[in-house]
Amino acid sequence: MDVFEAIKERRSIRKYKKEPISDDLVLKVIEAAIWAPSSKNRQPWEFIIIRNEDTKRKLAELAPFGWFIAEAPVVIAVVTDPRKSPAFHMVDGACAVQNLLLAAHALGLGTCWIGTMDRERAKEILGIPKDLHLLTVIPLGYPDERPKAPHRKPLESVVHYERYGQRPSKNRS
């Protein structure tokens, strides 16, 4: 799949088929994640693959908008280490997650970034040490829905030239 196609077609999926996902596919999307750029190549990320139904249910209960976490065949927790990259571990982790999301889509899998959750309780459930950061959990499964493309602002409304506020002219090439 072309990268631009993957970027434009990927959607947040909240409904998954019950079909299991092979370890090979799960590891393939994580491999895509580890090829993300990171500050000074510190790679401050680790990943927890979760298949246990009880654990997924407990995580879903901690995410006010993530009820569907429990229904995904797999959940991947993304953990970053602030000691490895004090200023940028979350940015580095976000780059890794974007690679993971795009790779999953290219493989026919659906995902959704979980933003709001009780991370401290989730860390306890997953045995994540206190000095590490739980960036997100990502449900992963074969999509059982096809959401429409969300609205995007026009390119010319977000681009500035040389200084903020200088919009592109109609004649610019």
N, C-alpha and C positions, 0 to 999 in steps of 0.2 A: 504494500500500500504506500502510495506517495505520502510524504510527510505533511504536505499542505492539505491533502485530502483527509488525513487522520485528524489534523488540527481542527478543520472545519466540520467534520462529521461526528466527532466524539461528543457524547452527551453524558450527563450524570444519570445513572441508572439506579432506580429504587425498587425495581421488581425483577426478580431473578428466577430462572428455571431451576428445578430441583436437580438438574444434571450435574454430576460431580465433575471436578476439574482435576486433571492429572497433575502430579508433582512437577512433571517436565514443563507444563505450561506456566505454573506458578513460579517456578524458578526462572523461566525465560523472562517474565515481566520484571522480576527482581533484578535479573542481570541487566536489563535495560536501565533500571533505576541506578545501578552502581556506575553506569557510564556517564552519568550527569556531571556537569562541571561542579567544582567546589573550590572555595577559597583556599589558595595555596595547595590544592590537591589533597586536602586533609581528610576528605571522605568521612565526615562525622556521623555516618548513618549505620543503622542495623535494622533488621526486619524480623518480625515474629509472625510466623504463619499459623493461623488459628483455624482449626476445623471443628473443635469440640463444641457441640450444640449448647451446652450449659454456659460455657465461656462466652459464646457469641450472644446469648440471651442476656447475660449480665452486662456485657458491653452496651447492648442496645438500650437497656434500662438507664444507662448513664448518659445517653445522647438524646436530648429532648426531640430532635428532628430525625433521629436515626433508627427508628423502629425496625427498619428493613435490614439492619445489620444482622439480626438473628436469622433472617431468611436466606442470606447469601451462603453459598457452599463454602466459601473461604473468606476470611478477613485477614488483611495484612496490617499489622501495627508497624508504624514507622517511628523509630526511636533515634534521636540525635544526641550527640555528646557535646555539651557546651565547653568542656575542657579542651577538646580537639580544635574547636573553632569558636572561641568565645563570642565574637561579634557576629558571626555569620552562620552558625549551625542551623538555624531555622530556614534561612535563605537557601543554604546548600540542600537541606532536606526537602524544601519545596521544589527545587530543581529535580531532585531524584523522583519525587512523587509525580511531577509532570511527565517525566520519561515513562514511569510505570503506567500512568493513565493512558498515554498514547500507545504504548506497546500493547497493553491489554486490548484496546480498541482495535488495533491492527490485527490482533489474533481472534477477533470476534467475541471478546469478552466485554462485560460492562463493569463499571466502577462508579464510585461516588466519593468525593473528598468529604469526610466528616469534620466539620469545623467546630461545632459546639458540643462539648461533653465534659463530664467531670474527669479530667485527666488524672488527678491524684488518686482517685478511687480506681480508675482503670489501670494505673500503674501498679497498684496493689494486687489487683486481680491477675495481672500478667507477670508479676514478679520483677518489674523493672526497678532497678536501683534508684534511690531518691535523687542522686546527682545527675541522672540522665533525664532527657526531656521526651515526653510522648508527643510527637508532632501531630499525628492523626492516626486514625484507623481507616482502612480502605476496604469496603465490601467488594468482593470479586465473584462474578458468576456470568453465566450466559444470560444475556438480556431477555426479559419477557415483556418488554415494552419498547416503543420507538418514539421517544419524545421529539417534538418539533424543535427546530433550531430556535434558540432564543434571539431576541432582538440584539443587535450590536450597533453601537454608535457609528456613524459614517467616518471613514478614515480621515477626511478633511477636518472633522470636528475635534480630533485628538492630536493632530500633527502641528508642530510649530517649527519655524525655521530660524536658526541662529539664536533667538531669544524667545522666551515665553511671550505669547500674545501675537507673534508674527505668524499669520496664517499663510498657507500656500496661495500664491496668486493663480489665476486661471491660466496664465501663459507659461507657467513654470514647466520645464521639461526634465 
